[in-house]
Amino acid sequence: MSSPHHHHHYPANQTHHTDYVSANQAFFDQHAHQAEHRPMASELAESVRNAILNAYPFDKDATAILDYACGTGIVSRGLAPHCKTLVGVDISQGMVDEFNKGVQNHGLSAEQMRAVRTELKGEDSELGGDKFDVVMCSLAYHHIEDITAVTRLLAFFLKPGGVLLVVDLPTMDITALPPGAAGMIPHKGGVSEDAIKAAFSGAGLQDFELVLFKGPKTPMHTEDIFLAKGVKGAV
């Protein structure tokens, strides 16, 4: 009798955290060079960026941003004129390479904007000990199995009074995903408001807000996108 693992690399109800991490890493390493050429990619990035700019009073002379699961930087490059520094982190070396290439191609300096390949653990020694005014994560939470743990992790990298901004999809159409993609998405129906609110609360973030906005409709994405915001306490 064949093993249940034989035909399906990601069997239902038997998926472990590392399966999602390695599946995402492998997929995005392979497809990083195509990421910005997907249908509606630039329109989607623009709508996300505008929502982020509306959510926080960025200061080009002071604001330090951490972009978690930064991808190619298609969203955060447009934030460069509005902040002092931006550090992107991603588990995919392919994405990080595309990010840093994009920084150069757009005439930005590595001091102002750079990405590093790392899997953050929430330790003081990481990222040179830096803490950030804004930590953002755009359209990646549906790829993350334990969003409560990741929200705590991101809150760790905030300065007191700093703001976490998470942009994601409240609903998704799993049937429209390309072959193999289901194996890297634990939240196949999207991320609910209840789930994101619980994750922010579990990380001790205050003043929770969630706003819905519209992006372009793509095969995988509905038009509805949310931005969730929470503030790290002063102590």
Secondary structure as a PSIPRED ss2 file (coil, helix, strand):
# PSIPRED VFORMAT (PSIPRED V4.0)

   1 M C   1.000  0.000  0.000
   2 S C   1.000  0.000  0.000
   3 S C   1.000  0.000  0.000
   4 P C   1.000  0.000  0.000
   5 H C   1.000  0.000  0.000
   6 H C   1.000  0.000  0.000
   7 H C   1.000  0.000  0.000
   8 H C   1.000  0.000  0.000
   9 H C   1.000  0.000  0.000
  10 Y C   1.000  0.000  0.000
  11 P C   1.000  0.000  0.000
  12 A C   1.000  0.000  0.000
  13 N C   1.000  0.000  0.000
  14 Q C   1.000  0.000  0.000
  15 T C   1.000  0.000  0.000
  16 H C   1.000  0.000  0.000
  17 H H   0.000  1.000  0.000
  18 T H   0.000  1.000  0.000
  19 D H   0.000  1.000  0.000
  20 Y H   0.000  1.000  0.000
  21 V H   0.000  1.000  0.000
  22 S H   0.000  1.000  0.000
  23 A H   0.000  1.000  0.000
  24 N H   0.000  1.000  0.000
  25 Q H   0.000  1.000  0.000
  26 A H   0.000  1.000  0.000
  27 F H   0.000  1.000  0.000
  28 F H   0.000  1.000  0.000
  29 D H   0.000  1.000  0.000
  30 Q H   0.000  1.000  0.000
  31 H H   0.000  1.000  0.000
  32 A H   0.000  1.000  0.000
  33 H H   0.000  1.000  0.000
  34 Q H   0.000  1.000  0.000
  35 A H   0.000  1.000  0.000
  36 E H   0.000  1.000  0.000
  37 H H   0.000  1.000  0.000
  38 R C   1.000  0.000  0.000
  39 P C   1.000  0.000  0.000
  40 M C   1.000  0.000  0.000
  41 A H   0.000  1.000  0.000
  42 S H   0.000  1.000  0.000
  43 E H   0.000  1.000  0.000
  44 L H   0.000  1.000  0.000
  45 A H   0.000  1.000  0.000
  46 E H   0.000  1.000  0.000
  47 S H   0.000  1.000  0.000
  48 V H   0.000  1.000  0.000
  49 R H   0.000  1.000  0.000
  50 N H   0.000  1.000  0.000
  51 A H   0.000  1.000  0.000
  52 I H   0.000  1.000  0.000
  53 L H   0.000  1.000  0.000
  54 N H   0.000  1.000  0.000
  55 A H   0.000  1.000  0.000
  56 Y C   1.000  0.000  0.000
  57 P C   1.000  0.000  0.000
  58 F C   1.000  0.000  0.000
  59 D C   1.000  0.000  0.000
  60 K C   1.000  0.000  0.000
  61 D C   1.000  0.000  0.000
  62 A C   1.000  0.000  0.000
  63 T C   1.000  0.000  0.000
  64 A E   0.000  0.000  1.000
  65 I E   0.000  0.000  1.000
  66 L E   0.000  0.000  1.000
  67 D E   0.000  0.000  1.000
  68 Y E   0.000  0.000  1.000
  69 A C   1.000  0.000  0.000
  70 C C   1.000  0.000  0.000
  71 G C   1.000  0.000  0.000
  72 T C   1.000  0.000  0.000
  73 G C   1.000  0.000  0.000
  74 I C   1.000  0.000  0.000
  75 V C   1.000  0.000  0.000
  76 S H   0.000  1.000  0.000
  77 R H   0.000  1.000  0.000
  78 G H   0.000  1.000  0.000
  79 L H   0.000  1.000  0.000
  80 A H   0.000  1.000  0.000
  81 P H   0.000  1.000  0.000
  82 H H   0.000  1.000  0.000
  83 C C   1.000  0.000  0.000
  84 K C   1.000  0.000  0.000
  85 T E   0.000  0.000  1.000
  86 L E   0.000  0.000  1.000
  87 V E   0.000  0.000  1.000
  88 G E   0.000  0.000  1.000
  89 V E   0.000  0.000  1.000
  90 D E   0.000  0.000  1.000
  91 I C   1.000  0.000  0.000
  92 S C   1.000  0.000  0.000
  93 Q H   0.000  1.000  0.000
  94 G H   0.000  1.000  0.000
  95 M H   0.000  1.000  0.000
  96 V H   0.000  1.000  0.000
  97 D H   0.000  1.000  0.000
  98 E H   0.000  1.000  0.000
  99 F H   0.000  1.000  0.000
 100 N H   0.000  1.000  0.000
 101 K H   0.000  1.000  0.000
 102 G H   0.000  1.000  0.000
 103 V H   0.000  1.000  0.000
 104 Q H   0.000  1.000  0.000
 105 N H   0.000  1.000  0.000
 106 H C   1.000  0.000  0.000
 107 G C   1.000  0.000  0.000
 108 L C   1.000  0.000  0.000
 109 S C   1.000  0.000  0.000
 110 A C   1.000  0.000  0.000
 111 E C   1.000  0.000  0.000
 112 Q C   1.000  0.000  0.000
 113 M E   0.000  0.000  1.000
 114 R E   0.000  0.000  1.000
 115 A E   0.000  0.000  1.000
 116 V E   0.000  0.000  1.000
 117 R E   0.000  0.000  1.000
 118 T C   1.000  0.000  0.000
 119 E C   1.000  0.000  0.000
 120 L C   1.000  0.000  0.000
 121 K C   1.000  0.000  0.000
 122 G C   1.000  0.000  0.000
 123 E C   1.000  0.000  0.000
 124 D C   1.000  0.000  0.000
 125 S C   1.000  0.000  0.000
 126 E H   0.000  1.000  0.000
 127 L H   0.000  1.000  0.000
 128 G H   0.000  1.000  0.000
 129 G H   0.000  1.000  0.000
 130 D C   1.000  0.000  0.000
 131 K C   1.000  0.000  0.000
 132 F E   0.000  0.000  1.000
 133 D E   0.000  0.000  1.000
 134 V E   0.000  0.000  1.000
 135 V E   0.000  0.000  1.000
 136 M E   0.000  0.000  1.000
 137 C E   0.000  0.000  1.000
 138 S E   0.000  0.000  1.000
 139 L C   1.000  0.000  0.000
 140 A C   1.000  0.000  0.000
 141 Y H   0.000  1.000  0.000
 142 H H   0.000  1.000  0.000
 143 H H   0.000  1.000  0.000
 144 I C   1.000  0.000  0.000
 145 E C   1.000  0.000  0.000
 146 D C   1.000  0.000  0.000
 147 I H   0.000  1.000  0.000
 148 T H   0.000  1.000  0.000
 149 A H   0.000  1.000  0.000
 150 V H   0.000  1.000  0.000
 151 T H   0.000  1.000  0.000
 152 R H   0.000  1.000  0.000
 153 L H   0.000  1.000  0.000
 154 L H   0.000  1.000  0.000
 155 A H   0.000  1.000  0.000
 156 F H   0.000  1.000  0.000
 157 F C   1.000  0.000  0.000
 158 L E   0.000  0.000  1.000
 159 K E   0.000  0.000  1.000
 160 P E   0.000  0.000  1.000
 161 G E   0.000  0.000  1.000
 162 G E   0.000  0.000  1.000
 163 V E   0.000  0.000  1.000
 164 L E   0.000  0.000  1.000
 165 L E   0.000  0.000  1.000
 166 V E   0.000  0.000  1.000
 167 V E   0.000  0.000  1.000
 168 D E   0.000  0.000  1.000
 169 L C   1.000  0.000  0.000
 170 P C   1.000  0.000  0.000
 171 T C   1.000  0.000  0.000
 172 M E   0.000  0.000  1.000
 173 D C   1.000  0.000  0.000
 174 I H   0.000  1.000  0.000
 175 T H   0.000  1.000  0.000
 176 A H   0.000  1.000  0.000
 177 L C   1.000  0.000  0.000
 178 P C   1.000  0.000  0.000
 179 P C   1.000  0.000  0.000
 180 G C   1.000  0.000  0.000
 181 A H   0.000  1.000  0.000
 182 A H   0.000  1.000  0.000
 183 G H   0.000  1.000  0.000
 184 M H   0.000  1.000  0.000
 185 I C   1.000  0.000  0.000
 186 P C   1.000  0.000  0.000
 187 H C   1.000  0.000  0.000
 188 K C   1.000  0.000  0.000
 189 G C   1.000  0.000  0.000
 190 G C   1.000  0.000  0.000
 191 V C   1.000  0.000  0.000
 192 S C   1.000  0.000  0.000
 193 E H   0.000  1.000  0.000
 194 D H   0.000  1.000  0.000
 195 A H   0.000  1.000  0.000
 196 I H   0.000  1.000  0.000
 197 K H   0.000  1.000  0.000
 198 A H   0.000  1.000  0.000
 199 A H   0.000  1.000  0.000
 200 F H   0.000  1.000  0.000
 201 S H   0.000  1.000  0.000
 202 G H   0.000  1.000  0.000
 203 A C   1.000  0.000  0.000
 204 G C   1.000  0.000  0.000
 205 L C   1.000  0.000  0.000
 206 Q E   0.000  0.000  1.000
 207 D E   0.000  0.000  1.000
 208 F E   0.000  0.000  1.000
 209 E E   0.000  0.000  1.000
 210 L E   0.000  0.000  1.000
 211 V E   0.000  0.000  1.000
 212 L E   0.000  0.000  1.000
 213 F E   0.000  0.000  1.000
 214 K E   0.000  0.000  1.000
 215 G C   1.000  0.000  0.000
 216 P C   1.000  0.000  0.000
 217 K C   1.000  0.000  0.000
 218 T C   1.000  0.000  0.000
 219 P C   1.000  0.000  0.000
 220 M C   1.000  0.000  0.000
 221 H E   0.000  0.000  1.000
 222 T C   1.000  0.000  0.000
 223 E C   1.000  0.000  0.000
 224 D E   0.000  0.000  1.000
 225 I E   0.000  0.000  1.000
 226 F E   0.000  0.000  1.000
 227 L E   0.000  0.000  1.000
 228 A E   0.000  0.000  1.000
 229 K E   0.000  0.000  1.000
 230 G E   0.000  0.000  1.000
 231 V E   0.000  0.000  1.000
 232 K C   1.000  0.000  0.000
 233 G C   1.000  0.000  0.000
 234 A C   1.000  0.000  0.000
 235 V C   1.000  0.000  0.000
